[in-house]
Every structure is written in C-alpha cells, then in structure tokens.
Amino acid sequence: MFTKQSIFDYHNMNRIIFRDQDFMYLLPHSSLRKWISNYSITFPHTEMMSEQYTIIPHGSTTMVFTVDLNQIDSKLFGPLEKPACVGNQINSYYLIFIIEFHPAGYFAFSNLPQKELTDIVLPLCDLDPMLHRLIEQRLEESTNIDTFINEIDRLFMNYVKTSFYQQEFSLANQKIIQSGGSLSVKELSKETYYSERHLNRIFDKYLGISAKSFSRLVRINKALQFLQRPSLSIQQVCMKSGFYDMPHFMNDFKSICGITPQAYRNHMSDFYNEIAKF
C-alpha cells in the first residue's frame, strides 16, 4: 500500500485539482469525466476535521474506502437530499479514498434505479461485492498513487454497464446546471418539450431525486460558492444565486444545509465544499 509520501511523488499535473501535505484531489481519466467528478486521497490526522464536519447534499453518489490497521471498509452514499455529519469518524483512519460521481454518474456503473439509493448509506460490499473487492485489491497492492489511480481508471473504464441516457434527461440535466438551478420544472418542461411527470420519472431513474429537488440543490451549492466570498453580503448571495427573496433563500438553505447562511459562513471549515461538479 502506498504512503503519504506518494502525494508528493505524484507528478501528473494535468490530473491534480488540488494538493496539500495530507490530501489530494485528482481528475479521473478523460474518458470517465462525464460520470466521475474526482478522486480524493486523504491521510487523516487527529485534528484534521472537527466532529461537526458535514457533507452538504449535491445530488451525487459517493464511494468511500477507509483503511485502518486491520481492514479496508467501503460505503456508498447515495444521492443525498439531507446533510450528513461524518466528522466523528474520519480522523481515526490511516487512509481514505473517495470516488465522487457527477449527478447521475453512478447509474452508468450500476444500472440501478437511483431512487433506490436516495439518502441511503450502505456497505458497497453488500451492493456490489465484486467492485468492492477489486478496489480493495488495488489499495492493498499499489505501492504509489500513480499506479493506483491508473488501475482505478482502468477498472471503471471496464466497469461501465451503460453509456446511454435518455436524451431528454441529458438535456434537462444540462439546462438545470447551466442555469444554476434557476429554471422551474414548468420552464424546464417547456424548454425540453417533455412533460413534468416524464421529467421527474427519468430524474428518479438516473439521478435519484426529482428535477425540482435537483434544481434546489444546484442553486444552494451555487450559493455556497458565493458565501465563500466575504465581500458579498447575505442579501447579495441570495440575489446572485437566483432566489426571489430572502425568506425563500433562508428556508431552502436551512432545509438543505441544516443551518443558516450566516452560520455556514462562520463555520465553513466544518463543511465539505464541492469543488468539481458545478
């Protein structure tokens, strides 16, 4: 198994999104980027993350492999519509490897209706024991990150079960992201020429949440990015994020994030900040 030193020995700068002394974020192989957002490798220490460290929902499935002295475990986080607190367990591991999929990206490798996974966390070895074992083997056998990531790329390139998504879903999904989540389902229906009912049905299948809920998540994640700019007031963040008024913004923000925008701004280090999807 590779060590923390491998972070500094990795030199493919075209793949590195961000790197620090304890962790790095990497792009997947170019042929996988329409499905997989990024890989991350972290060597935690006792004070790396607070006990309140929370993942803000962004409509995507995530695989998490954790390594300690005795074993390798894995969990699959389905598309989340609610925040998930993970800080009470992260710092104790030797190594954490995470695969973050784009919204609807995991469908290509599972062919499962994603609605079955919404707001669910379960062991990957129960859902897909073969994939768990194949990644576990690569973690055990790779002596450096370069070899490991190349092996993970090859594994997922060979694991694609379908590359076909209904055209109406791809179009609607793209329009939601490009608009920053500002399109209503009614507007989306008019622009794609498909009924609202049909759009929600295919969003449940490929993404796991409705078109309306996904739009809300995109809009809130856009607001999170604006909140990281201290020059912007909360009112300005509300306007730039496409909300009609402050009450609507505050209600949606607290519903999805579990806190107010100001509380998030005051404690940003306690939250996972999405870096590669929207």
SVG drawing of the C-alpha trace seen along z (x, -y; Angstrom):
<svg xmlns="http://www.w3.org/2000/svg" viewBox="-47 -43 55 53">
<polyline fill="none" stroke="black" stroke-width="0.4" points="0.0,0.0 1.2,-3.5 2.1,-6.0 1.6,-9.8 4.9,-10.4 3.2,-9.3 1.3,-12.6 4.5,-14.5 5.8,-11.9 2.8,-12.2 3.7,-14.5 0.9,-14.3 0.0,-18.0 -2.9,-17.7 -4.8,-15.4 -4.2,-17.4 -7.2,-19.6 -5.8,-20.4 -3.0,-19.1 -1.8,-19.6 0.5,-17.8 -2.2,-15.4 -4.5,-15.0 -5.0,-15.5 -7.9,-15.7 -7.4,-14.2 -9.4,-14.2 -10.3,-10.7 -9.2,-9.6 -10.7,-11.8 -12.9,-9.0 -14.6,-8.8 -15.1,-12.5 -18.8,-12.6 -19.5,-10.2 -16.9,-10.7 -16.2,-14.1 -12.9,-13.4 -10.9,-11.0 -9.5,-12.1 -6.9,-10.5 -6.5,-11.6 -4.2,-10.7 -6.1,-12.0 -4.6,-13.1 -6.3,-13.5 -7.2,-17.2 -7.8,-17.3 -11.6,-17.6 -14.0,-18.7 -16.6,-16.3 -19.2,-18.5 -17.7,-18.0 -20.7,-17.7 -21.3,-16.9 -23.7,-19.3 -26.1,-17.5 -25.2,-17.9 -27.3,-15.2 -24.4,-12.8 -23.4,-9.3 -20.1,-8.9 -18.0,-5.8 -15.8,-6.0 -13.0,-3.5 -11.4,-3.7 -8.2,-1.9 -7.1,-1.3 -4.6,1.1 -6.9,4.1 -9.1,3.8 -10.4,2.0 -14.1,1.0 -16.3,-0.8 -19.5,-2.7 -21.7,-4.0 -23.5,-7.3 -26.5,-7.5 -27.7,-10.9 -28.2,-13.0 -31.0,-15.5 -30.1,-16.0 -26.7,-16.9 -24.6,-14.0 -22.3,-14.5 -19.2,-12.4 -16.6,-14.2 -17.0,-11.9 -15.2,-9.0 -12.9,-10.4 -9.8,-11.3 -9.3,-7.8 -8.4,-6.2 -5.0,-5.7 -6.2,-6.4 -9.4,-7.5 -10.0,-7.0 -13.2,-8.7 -14.7,-8.4 -17.2,-11.2 -19.6,-10.8 -21.3,-13.5 -25.1,-13.8 -26.5,-10.6 -22.9,-9.4 -23.2,-6.2 -26.1,-4.9 -23.6,-4.2 -21.8,-1.7 -24.7,-0.2 -27.7,-0.3 -29.8,-0.6 -32.8,-3.0 -31.0,-5.7 -34.2,-6.4 -33.5,-3.2 -30.3,-4.8 -31.5,-8.3 -30.4,-9.3 -29.1,-5.8 -25.6,-4.8 -24.8,-1.2 -21.7,1.1 -20.5,1.3 -19.6,5.0 -23.4,5.6 -24.4,3.7 -21.6,4.7 -19.2,7.2 -17.1,7.6 -16.4,3.9 -15.5,3.6 -13.0,6.5 -11.4,5.1 -10.8,1.7 -9.7,3.3 -7.1,5.3 -5.7,2.2 -5.5,0.4 -3.6,3.4 -1.2,3.9 -0.4,0.4 2.9,-1.0 2.4,-4.5 -0.5,-6.8 0.3,-6.9 -0.1,-3.2 -3.1,-3.1 -5.0,-5.8 -4.2,-4.3 -5.6,-0.9 -8.7,-2.6 -9.2,-4.3 -8.9,-1.0 -11.2,0.7 -14.0,-1.9 -13.5,-2.0 -14.1,1.7 -17.0,1.5 -19.3,-0.8 -22.6,1.0 -24.3,-1.6 -23.2,-4.8 -26.7,-5.7 -29.0,-8.1 -32.4,-9.1 -31.8,-12.3 -34.5,-14.2 -32.7,-13.6 -29.3,-14.7 -30.8,-17.8 -32.8,-18.7 -29.9,-17.9 -27.6,-20.2 -30.1,-23.0 -30.5,-22.8 -26.8,-23.0 -26.2,-25.7 -29.0,-27.9 -27.6,-27.5 -30.8,-25.8 -33.0,-28.8 -35.3,-27.1 -38.6,-25.8 -39.8,-22.4 -42.6,-24.1 -40.0,-26.1 -37.8,-23.1 -40.8,-21.2 -41.4,-24.0 -37.7,-24.1 -37.3,-20.4 -40.8,-19.6 -41.3,-16.9 -44.0,-16.7 -43.1,-17.5 -44.3,-14.0 -42.0,-12.4 -39.0,-14.5 -39.5,-13.6 -39.7,-9.9 -36.4,-9.9 -34.7,-12.0 -35.8,-9.4 -34.3,-6.7 -30.9,-8.3 -30.3,-10.7 -32.4,-9.6 -34.2,-12.9 -36.8,-14.9 -36.0,-17.7 -37.3,-20.3 -35.2,-18.9 -32.1,-18.8 -32.6,-22.4 -32.8,-23.4 -29.5,-21.6 -27.7,-23.2 -29.0,-26.6 -27.9,-26.1 -24.4,-24.8 -24.1,-27.9 -24.9,-30.0 -22.3,-28.1 -19.7,-29.2 -20.8,-32.8 -20.8,-32.6 -17.1,-31.9 -16.6,-35.4 -16.6,-37.7 -17.1,-40.8 -20.7,-39.7 -23.5,-40.2 -26.1,-37.5 -28.6,-39.6 -26.2,-39.7 -25.6,-36.0 -29.4,-35.5 -29.8,-37.5 -26.8,-36.1 -28.0,-32.6 -31.3,-33.2 -33.7,-33.3 -36.7,-35.6 -36.5,-36.8 -34.6,-36.3 -37.3,-34.2 -37.3,-31.7 -33.5,-31.6 -33.3,-31.2 -35.9,-28.5 -34.3,-26.4 -30.8,-26.9 -31.7,-25.7 -33.8,-22.8 -30.8,-21.5 -27.8,-22.5 -29.4,-22.3 -28.1,-25.8 -28.5,-29.4 -26.2,-31.0 -24.5,-33.2 -23.8,-30.2 -22.3,-28.4 -20.1,-31.4 -19.0,-31.5 -18.0,-27.8 -17.1,-26.9 -14.2,-24.6 -16.9,-22.3 -18.4,-21.6 -17.4,-19.9 -17.1,-22.4 -17.9,-20.9 -15.1,-21.7 -15.6,-19.8 -19.2,-19.3 -21.0,-22.6"/>
</svg>
